[in-house]
Amino acid sequence: MAMRASGSRRVSAAPAGRPTTKKGHQMNEFVTAIVFAAAALGVLVVAGVKRIIVREAHVGLLYRNGVLRRELEPGRYFVPRWGTQCDAVDLRRATLTIPSQELLSKDNVGLKITLIVRYSVADATRAARSVQAPITELYTAAQLALRGAITARTIEEILEQRTQIGGEIRPIIAEQASAFGYDVHAIEVKDIAFAGDLKRAFADVIRARQEGRAALERARGESAALRNLANAARMLENNPALLNLRLLQTVESAAGTSGNTFVLGVPPESVGVVRPKGDASEERGS
């Protein structure tokens, strides 16, 4: 009887541990499923976003499904990978060269002018939405403004006012550029070129002007010298003794060197001035 009881207790004790093991397996499977789900979700999240870095002195234009949403300041951003695009716009100053524009002056002289435009982007959103090619628009505006300034001047006025032309047309170009978000800081005329025959003609004109100025300076110098000589002649005419004094000064200065021979013709009226002292005393005694 005792053996049966103990046996029955063993039989009844064995099934009590089985449910506990089954529940543990179920719990482990549940945790594993959660871990895999979280990992899969993390992979999807990582795969669904991308990193965007906007550099300093730039601004990013963020497009979502082709629509401009906002501007991004310099920094790092995480945005949806699909349907999102970011275009970087440089805000630093830049230079646009408009080379060799063939133009006619007011007096129908052909010339070529190279223009320099210094600009920067002031409003990136306006620049993206207003025109298709902002640089082309700026180029065209500068061409037309330059043409208007050149055709209103003669060739001599263009050469004399070349430094003023840029400042004159800058407000015109800046007003048009501000409509599509650009600032124009400065306009400069870099080069003015002519045909070969015109270059020679201008060189001859410049040479003639320089020669005329040199001749004028020579004439002024000669006139001044003649005026001085005339003044000296009048002084000697009114004061004959000055001539004798000048003559004595010349002889005195030349006496300092040897080997000089002077033949002097002294006027009779000047004999009393240069007569030795002994002769003068004899004349007084007689």
C-alpha positions in Angstrom: 0.0 0.0 0.0 2.8 2.3 0.8 4.5 1.5 -2.4 1.4 2.4 -4.4 0.9 5.6 -2.5 4.5 6.7 -3.2 4.2 5.7 -6.8 1.0 7.6 -7.2 2.7 10.6 -5.7 5.5 10.4 -8.3 3.1 10.1 -11.1 1.1 13.1 -9.9 4.2 15.2 -9.3 5.6 14.8 -12.8 2.7 16.5 -14.7 2.9 19.5 -12.5 6.3 20.6 -14.0 5.3 20.4 -17.6 3.0 23.4 -17.8 5.7 25.6 -16.3 8.2 24.6 -19.0 5.7 25.3 -21.8 4.9 28.8 -20.4 8.6 29.6 -20.3 9.0 28.6 -23.9 6.1 30.8 -24.9 7.5 33.7 -23.0 10.9 33.3 -24.7 9.3 33.2 -28.2 7.3 36.3 -27.4 10.4 38.3 -26.3 12.3 37.1 -29.4 9.4 38.2 -31.6 9.4 41.6 -30.0 13.2 42.0 -30.5 12.9 41.0 -34.2 10.0 43.3 -34.7 11.9 46.2 -33.1 15.0 45.4 -35.2 12.9 45.3 -38.3 11.2 48.6 -37.4 14.6 50.1 -36.8 15.8 48.9 -40.2 12.8 50.4 -41.9 13.2 53.7 -40.1 16.9 53.9 -41.0 16.1 52.9 -44.6 13.3 55.4 -44.8 15.3 58.5 -43.9 18.4 60.2 -45.2 20.9 62.7 -43.8 21.3 66.2 -45.4 24.1 68.6 -44.5 23.8 72.2 -45.5 27.2 73.9 -45.5 28.1 77.3 -44.1 27.3 80.3 -46.4 24.7 78.2 -48.1 20.9 77.7 -47.8 19.1 74.5 -48.6 15.8 74.4 -50.5 13.8 71.4 -49.3 11.4 69.9 -51.8 8.7 67.4 -50.8 7.0 65.6 -53.7 8.2 68.4 -56.0 6.8 71.2 -53.8 9.2 73.7 -52.1 8.5 73.4 -48.4 11.1 75.5 -46.6 14.6 76.8 -46.4 17.2 74.9 -44.4 19.9 76.9 -42.5 23.5 75.5 -42.3 23.5 72.3 -40.3 22.6 68.5 -40.3 19.0 67.2 -41.0 17.3 63.9 -41.3 14.5 63.8 -43.9 12.4 61.1 -45.5 14.3 59.3 -48.2 11.6 59.0 -50.8 10.0 62.0 -52.4 12.4 64.5 -50.7 15.0 66.6 -52.4 17.3 69.4 -51.2 19.0 71.9 -53.4 21.9 73.9 -52.0 22.2 77.6 -52.9 25.4 79.5 -52.5 24.9 82.9 -50.7 28.5 84.2 -51.2 29.4 87.0 -53.6 30.2 85.9 -57.1 31.4 87.5 -60.3 29.8 87.4 -63.7 31.9 88.4 -66.7 30.2 89.7 -69.8 32.9 89.6 -72.5 33.5 91.6 -75.6 30.2 93.2 -76.2 30.3 94.8 -79.7 28.6 98.2 -79.5 28.3 101.4 -81.5 28.9 104.8 -79.8 26.8 107.8 -80.5 29.2 108.9 -83.2 29.0 105.4 -84.8 32.4 104.2 -83.7 32.6 100.4 -83.2 34.1 99.1 -80.0 34.1 96.0 -77.7 33.5 96.3 -74.0 34.0 93.7 -71.3 31.8 94.2 -68.2 32.2 92.8 -64.7 29.1 92.2 -62.5 29.5 91.4 -58.8 26.4 89.9 -57.3 25.0 87.5 -54.6 21.8 85.7 -53.9 19.6 87.6 -51.5 16.4 85.5 -51.5 16.9 81.8 -52.5 13.2 81.0 -52.5 12.3 84.0 -54.7 15.2 83.1 -57.1 13.9 79.5 -57.3 10.3 80.5 -57.9 10.6 83.6 -60.1 12.7 82.7 -63.1 14.1 79.5 -64.6 17.7 80.8 -65.1 18.5 83.7 -62.8 22.1 84.1 -64.1 20.9 84.3 -67.7 18.4 87.0 -66.7 21.2 89.0 -64.9 23.4 88.6 -68.0 20.7 90.0 -70.3 19.9 92.9 -68.0 23.6 93.9 -67.8 23.9 93.7 -71.6 20.9 96.0 -72.3 21.9 98.5 -69.6 25.4 98.7 -71.1 24.1 99.1 -74.6 21.9 102.0 -73.5 24.8 103.8 -71.7 27.2 103.4 -74.7 24.9 104.5 -77.5 24.2 107.7 -75.6 27.9 108.7 -75.6 30.5 109.7 -78.1 33.7 107.7 -78.2 35.6 110.5 -76.4 33.0 110.6 -73.6 33.2 106.9 -73.2 36.9 107.0 -72.8 36.7 109.9 -70.3 33.8 108.5 -68.3 34.6 104.7 -68.3 34.8 104.7 -64.5 31.4 106.3 -64.3 29.5 104.0 -66.6 29.4 101.1 -64.1 28.0 103.3 -61.4 25.4 104.7 -63.8 24.0 101.4 -64.9 24.2 99.5 -61.6 20.8 100.9 -60.2 19.1 99.8 -63.4 20.5 96.2 -63.2 20.0 96.0 -59.5 16.3 96.9 -59.8 15.7 94.1 -62.3 17.8 91.6 -60.3 15.9 92.2 -57.1 12.7 91.0 -58.8 14.2 87.5 -58.8 16.1 87.6 -55.5 19.5 88.8 -56.5 21.6 91.7 -55.2 24.0 93.6 -57.5 26.9 95.1 -55.6 29.1 96.6 -58.3 29.4 97.0 -62.0 32.8 97.7 -63.6 34.0 98.3 -67.2 37.0 96.0 -67.5 38.3 96.5 -71.1 37.5 98.8 -74.0 38.9 97.5 -77.4 38.9 99.1 -80.8 39.8 97.9 -84.3 43.4 98.1 -85.5 43.0 101.3 -87.5 41.2 103.0 -84.7 43.9 102.1 -82.3 46.5 103.7 -84.5 44.3 106.8 -84.9 43.9 107.2 -81.1 47.6 106.6 -80.7 48.3 109.4 -83.2 45.9 111.7 -81.4 47.5 111.0 -78.0 50.9 111.5 -79.5 49.9 114.9 -81.1 48.4 116.0 -77.8 51.6 115.2 -75.9 53.7 116.9 -78.5 51.4 120.0 -78.4 51.7 120.1 -74.6 55.5 119.8 -74.9 55.7 122.6 -77.4 53.4 124.8 -75.2 55.7 124.2 -72.3 58.7 125.1 -74.4 57.0 128.3 -75.6 56.0 129.3 -72.1 59.6 128.8 -71.0 61.0 130.8 -73.9 58.4 133.6 -73.3 59.5 133.8 -69.7 63.1 133.9 -70.7 62.5 136.7 -73.2 60.5 138.7 -70.6 63.4 138.4 -68.2 65.8 139.5 -70.9 63.6 142.4 -71.9 63.3 143.5 -68.2 67.1 143.3 -67.9 67.7 145.3 -71.0 65.4 148.1 -69.8 67.2 148.2 -66.5 70.6 148.5 -68.2 69.3 151.1 -70.5 68.1 153.2 -67.7 71.1 152.5 -65.5 74.4 152.2 -67.5 76.4 151.8 -64.4 74.7 148.4 -63.9 76.4 147.1 -67.1 79.8 148.1 -65.7 79.1 146.4 -62.4 77.9 143.2 -64.2 81.1 143.4 -66.3 83.2 143.6 -63.2 81.4 140.7 -61.6 82.1 138.6 -64.7 85.8 139.5 -64.7 86.1 138.8 -61.0 84.5 135.4 -61.3 86.7 134.5 -64.2 89.9 135.7 -62.5 89.7 132.7 -60.2 90.9 130.4 -63.0 94.2 130.8 -64.9 94.6 130.9 -68.7 91.8 133.3 -69.4 92.3 136.4 -71.6 89.8 139.2 -71.7 89.7 142.0 -74.2 87.4 144.7 -72.8 86.0 147.7 -74.6 85.1 150.2 -71.9 82.8 153.0 -72.9 84.2 156.5 -72.5 81.5 157.5 -70.1 82.7 154.6 -67.9 86.3 155.6 -67.8 85.8 157.7 -64.6 84.4 154.7 -63.0 87.3 152.3 -63.7 90.2 154.9 -63.6 92.9 154.1 -61.0 93.1 156.1 -57.8 96.4 157.7 -58.7 95.2 159.2 -61.9 92.2 160.7 -60.1 94.4 162.4 -57.5 96.7 163.9 -60.3 93.6 165.3 -62.0 92.5 166.9 -58.8 96.0 168.4 -58.2 96.1 169.9 -61.7 
